[in-house]
Amino acid sequence: MKKTILVIFAAGTLGLLVAGFAGCASAANKSSLPKEETFLEPQAASKFSDIPVPSNFKFLSQESYSFESGGVRVAVLKYQGKADVDQVVNFYKDQMPLFNWNLLNAVEYGQRLLNFDREQQSCIVNLTNKGKSVSLVISVGPKSEFKPRKSEKPVK
């Protein structure tokens, strides 16, 4: 009788332990699931109407400058906002083509750098992750004309 009670007690204890570990495992799996993807919205009004900025980003006017004359514009615009840096990268990959900007290349390691161009302009979007916020620097300028030089000697 004592042996039967001991076996039942051990089996019950083992069952509780297994159920407890299974609960912990499922809780761990829930926390490792990807977060629901949220999309950033562009600001209604930004410094340049053809370069979108996420709506929750604040313009840092003291650290920015811009110049426009005769159809030429040069600017370095700085913003700060709370967002996931990868969401901001995706925002620019999605939004810039809507304004006829072509993505030339992207460097996405640590600091993110996206290079766009169109017609006679180039735009560099530089993103730096700073904890829970992102520092955004948008540089705009005219494209330089690339004219390959003819070499006098053939390249071997």
WORA-V488898 format. One record per backbone hydrogen bond with DSSP energy under -0.5 kcal/mol. CO is the residue of the C=O (numbers start at 1). NH is the residue of the N-H. If there is no record, write none. Layout:
co=<CO | CO>
nh=<NH | NH>
//
This chain:
co=<1 | 2 | 3 | 4 | 5 | 6 | 7 | 8 | 9 | 10 | 11 | 12 | 13 | 14 | 15 | 16 | 17 | 18 | 19 | 20 | 21 | 22 | 23 | 24 | 25 | 26 | 27 | 28 | 30 | 41 | 48 | 53 | 54 | 56 | 58 | 59 | 60 | 61 | 65 | 67 | 69 | 72 | 74 | 75 | 76 | 77 | 78 | 79 | 80 | 81 | 81 | 84 | 84 | 85 | 86 | 87 | 88 | 89 | 90 | 91 | 92 | 95 | 95 | 96 | 96 | 97 | 102 | 102 | 105 | 106 | 107 | 109 | 111 | 112 | 113 | 114 | 114 | 115 | 115 | 116 | 117 | 118 | 120 | 121 | 122 | 123 | 123 | 124 | 124 | 125 | 125 | 126 | 127 | 128 | 130 | 132 | 133 | 134 | 134 | 135 | 136 | 137 | 137 | 138 | 139 | 140 | 141 | 144 | 145 | 146 | 149>
nh=<5 | 6 | 7 | 8 | 9 | 10 | 11 | 12 | 13 | 14 | 15 | 16 | 17 | 18 | 19 | 20 | 21 | 22 | 23 | 24 | 25 | 26 | 27 | 28 | 29 | 30 | 31 | 32 | 33 | 55 | 51 | 43 | 57 | 82 | 80 | 61 | 63 | 64 | 76 | 74 | 72 | 69 | 67 | 140 | 65 | 138 | 60 | 136 | 58 | 83 | 134 | 87 | 88 | 89 | 90 | 91 | 92 | 93 | 94 | 95 | 96 | 98 | 99 | 99 | 101 | 100 | 104 | 117 | 115 | 108 | 113 | 111 | 109 | 127 | 107 | 116 | 125 | 104 | 105 | 123 | 102 | 121 | 143 | 118 | 141 | 116 | 125 | 126 | 139 | 114 | 127 | 137 | 112 | 135 | 133 | 83 | 130 | 81 | 136 | 128 | 79 | 126 | 139 | 77 | 124 | 75 | 122 | 146 | 147 | 148 | 151>
//
